[in-house]
Amino acid sequence: MEFGDIFRAVDWAEGARQIEDCEYLFVRQIGETEELTLELTVVEAKAQAPITTPKDDSVLERLKVGGRPIKPDSSCRLFRLIFDRQHMVAYTVSNESYSKFPEPSEKFVGKLFRLFSRSHLLDFVKRTNHASDKHPGKLCHYQVACQNHIIDVITTAPPAISVSSAHQYAARSLAALGGTQPDLKDIPRRRSAI
């Protein structure tokens, strides 16, 4: 199923700024649209109103009371980032539970959409590949910091970024499945901030 027509292309710097404006991100999709062209779809999420009543009498449900679920709502945006194969050198996807926050010798700008000027991953790629700043060109390290996933990409060019509303995406997804009412709770796995 194609959803390209619900996205609006923006300048990568504007897309990066919009991603940086988000409180949280969830990965919706990670994949190669063609060999070595990486496409990421991430959805904005926000801390919602506190849970006041448990769904049932289980210990887990009672523990959630007072917690603020982190999930998309109708005001959230969906971002598609495409790292083109002509510029792609390497990428990794990590479980955020095991990922380290960048160490002092590493330098970056950004909160959720980070651009590193120095990183251990850049050093590793230069040591273990034929890629260098001379060939294929100046290597850049981009990182998308999401809930549950950290995506690192080494490339020679910024990604193409497109934006849509999560509401449009959910409506289109459910319509394709025969549904009529968009349900944003199906976009990411839920997680509560307690």
Rosetta silent file (secondary structure, phi, psi, omega in degrees, C-alpha in Angstrom):
SEQUENCE: MEFGDIFRAVDWAEGARQIEDCEYLFVRQIGETEELTLELTVVEAKAQAPITTPKDDSVLERLKVGGRPIKPDSSCRLFRLIFDRQHMVAYTVSNESYSKFPEPSEKFVGKLFRLFSRSHLLDFVKRTNHASDKHPGKLCHYQVACQNHIIDVITTAPPAISVSSAHQYAARSLAALGGTQPDLKDIPRRRSAI
SCORE:     score description
SCORE:     0.000 S_00000001
   1 L     0.000  131.201 -177.877    0.000    0.000    0.000 S_00000001
   2 L  -101.023  138.039  178.641    1.430    3.381   -0.998 S_00000001
   3 L  -124.575   13.259 -176.274    1.006    6.509    1.107 S_00000001
   4 H   -55.348  -32.382 -175.789    3.336    8.816   -0.808 S_00000001
   5 H   -74.629   -9.440  177.439    0.506   11.152   -1.794 S_00000001
   6 H   -92.472   -6.999  179.952   -0.253   12.099    1.839 S_00000001
   7 L   -96.576  145.048  176.363    3.276   13.424    2.404 S_00000001
   8 E  -115.256  122.307  179.193    4.443   16.943    1.533 S_00000001
   9 E   -67.468  138.910  175.313    8.140   17.370    0.727 S_00000001
  10 E  -130.550  159.727  173.482    9.956   20.037    2.736 S_00000001
  11 L   -57.692  142.677 -174.345   13.501   21.343    2.674 S_00000001
  12 H   -60.098  -35.448  179.400   15.617   18.997    4.814 S_00000001
  13 H   -65.917  -39.020  176.678   16.539   21.819    7.228 S_00000001
  14 H   -67.474  -41.527  176.547   12.839   22.660    7.709 S_00000001
  15 H   -61.385  -43.431  178.000   12.050   18.971    8.186 S_00000001
  16 H   -61.652  -41.261  178.555   14.845   18.678   10.754 S_00000001
  17 H   -61.896  -43.279  179.575   13.474   21.737   12.568 S_00000001
  18 H   -65.275  -39.645  177.005    9.980   20.226   12.681 S_00000001
  19 H   -62.839  -41.557  179.846   11.333   16.921   14.008 S_00000001
  20 H   -63.521  -26.424  178.764   13.263   18.852   16.670 S_00000001
  21 L   -72.350  -14.541 -176.472    9.983   20.529   17.742 S_00000001
  22 L   -74.871  150.129  173.070    8.541   17.128   18.717 S_00000001
  23 L   -77.603  -46.220 -177.059    8.410   15.887   22.309 S_00000001
  24 E  -143.617  160.124  174.098    8.788   12.219   21.343 S_00000001
  25 E  -133.406  146.606  169.576    9.026   10.052   18.228 S_00000001
  26 E  -122.241  141.991  173.767    8.049    6.455   17.494 S_00000001
  27 E   -75.050  131.118  174.596    9.305    4.474   14.527 S_00000001
  28 E  -101.154  -36.443 -177.802    6.431    3.442   12.296 S_00000001
  29 E  -156.664  139.575  173.093    8.467    1.821    9.524 S_00000001
  30 E  -131.547  127.718  177.744   12.121    1.099    8.681 S_00000001
  31 E  -176.182  169.495  176.101   13.052   -0.377    5.329 S_00000001
  32 E   -99.335  119.924 -179.958   14.814   -0.119    2.036 S_00000001
  33 E   -73.735  -29.231  168.771   12.526    1.160   -0.727 S_00000001
  34 E  -148.831  169.072 -175.955   15.099   -0.097   -3.181 S_00000001
  35 L   -51.126  122.937  176.948   18.500   -1.613   -2.595 S_00000001
  36 L    66.833   13.719  170.633   20.502    0.689   -0.261 S_00000001
  37 E  -107.551  108.693 -175.209   17.869    3.459   -0.188 S_00000001
  38 E   -88.478  130.005  175.177   16.757    3.688    3.434 S_00000001
  39 E  -119.614  127.218  174.947   13.273    4.966    4.259 S_00000001
  40 E  -115.123  134.848  170.920   12.237    5.800    7.821 S_00000001
  41 E  -119.541  120.174 -179.777    8.717    6.723    8.803 S_00000001
  42 E  -125.120  145.726 -178.532    8.457    8.193   12.295 S_00000001
  43 E  -116.160  136.977  175.062    5.425    9.577   14.070 S_00000001
  44 E   -67.537  146.575  175.581    5.376   12.392   16.600 S_00000001
  45 E  -139.170  156.752 -178.709    3.980   11.517   20.033 S_00000001
  46 E  -136.261  153.474  172.413    3.036   13.543   23.085 S_00000001
  47 E   -69.407  125.078 -177.428    2.434   12.877   26.766 S_00000001
  48 L   -93.418 -177.510  179.154   -1.338   12.628   27.072 S_00000001
  49 L   -60.413  148.338  179.482   -3.664   13.305   30.006 S_00000001
  50 L   -60.112  146.822  175.155   -3.001   11.212   33.122 S_00000001
  51 L   -75.709  126.818 -176.881   -4.761    7.863   33.417 S_00000001
  52 L  -106.202  -23.070 -176.557   -7.386    8.217   36.131 S_00000001
  53 L  -134.823  130.247  176.844   -9.100    4.815   36.077 S_00000001
  54 L   -68.903  148.768  178.855   -7.581    1.364   35.535 S_00000001
  55 L   -68.839  -31.150  177.849   -9.041   -0.685   32.657 S_00000001
  56 L  -149.728 -170.382 -174.655   -9.337   -3.688   34.982 S_00000001
  57 L   -94.651   13.389 -179.154   -8.269   -4.754   38.476 S_00000001
  58 L   -70.962  156.847 -179.899   -4.852   -6.143   37.469 S_00000001
  59 H   -59.805  -44.227 -179.199   -1.709   -4.924   39.225 S_00000001
  60 H   -59.859  -46.715 -179.554   -0.317   -3.527   35.953 S_00000001
  61 H   -64.598  -36.683  177.769   -3.447   -1.515   35.206 S_00000001
  62 H   -68.535  -34.360  177.950   -3.519   -0.106   38.762 S_00000001
  63 H   -66.797  -27.556 -178.713    0.162    0.917   38.423 S_00000001
  64 H   -72.825  -20.615 -178.231   -0.671    2.918   35.292 S_00000001
  65 L   -59.287  128.766 -176.929   -3.055    5.221   37.175 S_00000001
  66 L    94.421  -19.633  177.308   -1.492    8.685   37.292 S_00000001
  67 L   -74.624  154.189  179.268    0.822    7.875   34.383 S_00000001
  68 E  -111.954  105.812 -179.769    0.644    9.914   31.177 S_00000001
  69 E   -58.242  139.625  175.310    0.649    7.680   28.084 S_00000001
  70 E  -100.142  113.355 -179.072    3.032    8.788   25.347 S_00000001
  71 E  -161.171  165.127  177.582    1.256    8.403   22.020 S_00000001
  72 L   -71.268  154.221  169.858    0.202   10.312   18.912 S_00000001
  73 L  -133.205 -174.580 -173.826   -2.957   12.378   18.835 S_00000001
  74 L   -66.208  -13.968  178.820   -4.744   14.233   16.033 S_00000001
  75 L   -91.157   -3.636 -174.349   -2.290   17.152   16.248 S_00000001
  76 L   -80.049  157.259  179.370    0.781   14.974   15.640 S_00000001
  77 E  -109.890  157.735  175.805    2.867   14.807   12.477 S_00000001
  78 E  -117.105  135.821 -178.144    4.304   11.915   10.542 S_00000001
  79 E  -120.491  136.602  173.153    7.773   12.231    8.988 S_00000001
  80 E  -116.514  123.982  178.011    9.284   10.266    6.139 S_00000001
  81 E  -115.154  129.384  178.903   13.080   10.437    5.772 S_00000001
  82 E  -121.998  119.417  175.485   14.756    8.960    2.700 S_00000001
  83 E   -99.542  110.701 -172.713   18.513    8.437    2.605 S_00000001
  84 L   -70.587  143.731 -177.875   19.364    7.927   -1.067 S_00000001
  85 L   -60.478  -27.235 -179.719   21.547    5.015   -2.195 S_00000001
  86 L   -69.203  -16.849 -177.458   23.913    7.356   -4.046 S_00000001
  87 L  -117.713  -13.467 -174.486   24.935    8.837   -0.690 S_00000001
  88 E   -70.565  133.300  174.651   24.349    5.932    1.725 S_00000001
  89 E  -114.807  -48.764 -178.318   27.391    4.355    3.383 S_00000001
  90 E  -160.647  156.133  171.136   26.007    2.546    6.457 S_00000001
  91 E  -149.093  152.799  175.835   23.121    2.480    8.894 S_00000001
  92 E  -133.733  151.429  174.292   22.312    0.821   12.194 S_00000001
  93 E  -125.220  121.759 -177.499   19.105    0.347   14.154 S_00000001
  94 E  -118.265  148.478  169.988   19.503   -0.083   17.911 S_00000001
  95 E   -69.850  121.929 -174.681   17.151   -0.917   20.738 S_00000001
  96 L   -62.095  -19.787  178.028   17.097    2.361   22.673 S_00000001
  97 L   -66.200  -25.884 -177.966   17.320    0.439   25.948 S_00000001
  98 L  -105.609   -7.975 -176.801   20.899   -0.547   25.052 S_00000001
  99 L   -76.249  142.102  177.543   21.979    2.578   23.228 S_00000001
 100 L   -93.712  144.478  171.373   24.415    4.948   24.938 S_00000001
 101 L   -68.231  143.037 -178.561   23.932    8.675   25.007 S_00000001
 102 L   -49.631  136.765 -177.458   26.783   10.238   23.002 S_00000001
 103 L   -84.218  163.285 -174.900   29.962   10.424   25.072 S_00000001
 104 L   -52.385  -33.547  179.086   31.964   13.648   25.695 S_00000001
 105 L   -72.416  -17.183  177.757   34.416   13.060   22.829 S_00000001
 106 L   -85.784  143.939 -179.608   31.453   12.871   20.437 S_00000001
 107 E  -127.113  132.904  179.781   30.008   16.155   19.160 S_00000001
 108 E  -152.493  163.971  170.777   26.519   16.697   17.796 S_00000001
 109 E  -122.735  149.273  178.477   23.700   19.198   17.464 S_00000001
 110 L   108.890  161.646 -179.260   20.026   18.357   17.867 S_00000001
 111 L  -110.352  -58.711  178.942   17.764   16.557   20.316 S_00000001
 112 L  -104.050  -26.925  175.946   15.744   13.991   18.328 S_00000001
 113 E  -118.593   96.401 -171.082   17.310   14.586   14.894 S_00000001
 114 E  -100.546  143.687  173.144   21.031   14.758   15.593 S_00000001
 115 E  -121.465  117.432 -178.222   23.899   15.642   13.281 S_00000001
 116 E   -92.785  135.399  169.959   27.291   14.499   14.539 S_00000001
 117 E   -95.250  -20.565  175.849   30.530   16.255   13.609 S_00000001
 118 E  -149.055  131.677  178.379   32.428   13.598   15.562 S_00000001
 119 L  -156.381  158.175  176.702   31.272   10.147   16.665 S_00000001
 120 H   -64.411  -35.239  179.333   32.519    6.675   17.439 S_00000001
 121 H   -66.474  -41.265  175.799   30.353    5.336   14.605 S_00000001
 122 H   -59.353  -45.563  178.585   31.982    7.715   12.094 S_00000001
 123 H   -60.962  -44.415  179.840   35.412    6.574   13.305 S_00000001
 124 H   -60.426  -47.086 -178.912   34.350    2.921   13.079 S_00000001
 125 H   -62.399  -41.091  179.649   33.023    3.291    9.521 S_00000001
 126 H   -66.354  -32.488  179.229   36.224    5.039    8.407 S_00000001
 127 H   -77.825  -29.286 -170.964   38.329    2.240    9.974 S_00000001
 128 H  -110.408    2.180 -179.232   36.313   -0.669    8.593 S_00000001
 129 L  -130.929  168.602  172.820   35.238    0.559    5.134 S_00000001
 130 L   -81.473   -8.229 -179.224   36.769    2.034    2.030 S_00000001
 131 L   -69.787  140.640  177.371   34.552    5.086    2.583 S_00000001
 132 E  -152.148  176.558  177.516   36.309    8.278    3.599 S_00000001
 133 L   -67.505  -18.780  177.391   35.851   12.039    3.433 S_00000001
 134 L   -86.048  -38.990  178.628   37.717   11.911    0.097 S_00000001
 135 L  -142.765  119.452   13.342   35.660    9.103   -1.431 S_00000001
 136 E   -86.679   -5.114 -179.226   32.694    9.110   -1.761 S_00000001
 137 L   152.430 -177.657 -178.435   32.787   12.549   -0.035 S_00000001
 138 L   -55.115  118.429 -178.262   32.455   14.213    3.351 S_00000001
 139 L   -81.952  134.464  178.602   30.859   11.618    5.635 S_00000001
 140 E  -119.681  145.568  177.459   27.986   12.790    7.844 S_00000001
 141 E  -115.344  112.582  175.377   26.434   10.967   10.797 S_00000001
 142 E  -105.447  143.453  177.361   22.691   11.523   11.298 S_00000001
 143 E  -134.478  132.462  174.719   20.831   10.011   14.227 S_00000001
 144 E  -110.123  114.143 -175.323   17.069    9.804   14.769 S_00000001
 145 E   -97.824  105.158 -177.985   16.376    9.258   18.483 S_00000001
 146 L  -112.309  167.127  169.145   12.985    7.596   18.941 S_00000001
 147 E   -69.362  128.945  178.196   11.254    5.822   21.775 S_00000001
 148 L    81.907  -26.421 -178.382   12.346    2.172   21.454 S_00000001
 149 E  -134.984  143.495  168.713   14.718    2.729   18.480 S_00000001
 150 E  -121.969  122.046 -178.597   17.861    4.734   17.732 S_00000001
 151 E  -111.180  122.620  179.179   18.647    4.932   13.999 S_00000001
 152 E  -113.555  133.807 -178.720   22.156    5.989   12.935 S_00000001
 153 E  -132.435  128.590  173.275   22.970    6.735    9.305 S_00000001
 154 E  -104.447  123.360 -173.292   26.362    7.479    7.744 S_00000001
 155 E  -152.804  170.610  176.709   25.895    9.265    4.434 S_00000001
 156 L  -104.615    2.814 -179.610   27.339   12.025    2.277 S_00000001
 157 L  -149.753  152.487  178.092   24.069   13.998    1.999 S_00000001
 158 L   -68.874  161.728  178.969   21.116   14.843    4.225 S_00000001
 159 L   -75.128  157.632  166.730   17.889   12.884    3.835 S_00000001
 160 E   -79.394  133.527 -177.512   14.912   13.990    1.804 S_00000001
 161 E  -122.314  134.041  175.037   12.180   14.769    4.364 S_00000001
 162 E  -125.428  152.986 -176.047    8.413   14.770    3.855 S_00000001
 163 E  -129.025  145.425  174.316    5.718   15.598    6.407 S_00000001
 164 E  -146.776  174.485  173.514    2.097   14.528    6.877 S_00000001
 165 E   -94.342  144.454  177.853   -0.351   14.450    9.738 S_00000001
 166 H   -60.972  -33.016 -179.784   -0.660   11.241   11.745 S_00000001
 167 H   -62.579  -44.192  178.209   -4.426   11.663   11.434 S_00000001
 168 H   -61.415  -43.385 -178.206   -4.228   11.525    7.604 S_00000001
 169 H   -63.339  -46.388 -179.436   -2.005    8.442    7.768 S_00000001
 170 H   -63.721  -42.339  179.477   -4.293    6.618   10.204 S_00000001
 171 H   -62.284  -43.560 -179.546   -7.390    7.480    8.173 S_00000001
 172 H   -66.535  -42.181  179.693   -5.763    6.245    4.963 S_00000001
 173 H   -61.505  -47.634 -177.893   -4.473    3.054    6.606 S_00000001
 174 H   -70.482  -35.251  177.501   -7.842    2.131    8.078 S_00000001
 175 H   -62.402  -38.908  179.271   -9.730    3.026    4.902 S_00000001
 176 H   -66.143  -26.739  178.585   -7.470    0.638    3.001 S_00000001
 177 L   -92.206    3.697  178.393   -8.405   -2.051    5.533 S_00000001
 178 L    94.267    1.004  179.490  -12.119   -1.296    5.157 S_00000001
 179 L   -81.801  163.942  179.311  -12.426    0.836    8.322 S_00000001
 180 L  -118.922  -25.193 -177.814  -14.137    4.192    8.438 S_00000001
 181 L  -105.598  123.848  176.053  -12.935    5.797   11.674 S_00000001
 182 L   -66.248  140.004 -179.175   -9.245    6.711   12.073 S_00000001
 183 L  -131.391   98.342 -174.478   -7.756    5.311   15.267 S_00000001
 184 H   -66.828  -18.216 -178.418   -4.413    6.897   16.169 S_00000001
 185 H   -66.397  -16.063 -179.679   -3.740    4.438   18.980 S_00000001
 186 H   -84.038   -3.975 -175.846   -2.722    1.863   16.369 S_00000001
 187 L   -71.518  -63.690  177.214    0.250    3.897   15.102 S_00000001
 188 L  -110.898  173.067  167.329    3.029    3.106   17.658 S_00000001
 189 L   -70.232  140.998 -178.307    3.427    0.793   20.580 S_00000001
 190 L   -83.522  151.888  177.972    2.253    2.648   23.641 S_00000001
 191 E  -148.905  135.892 -178.040    4.487    3.627   26.505 S_00000001
 192 E  -100.674  141.433  171.942    3.569    5.513   29.681 S_00000001
 193 E   -97.192  114.022 -177.463    5.594    8.259   31.336 S_00000001
 194 L  -109.484    0.000    0.000    5.128    7.740   35.049 S_00000001
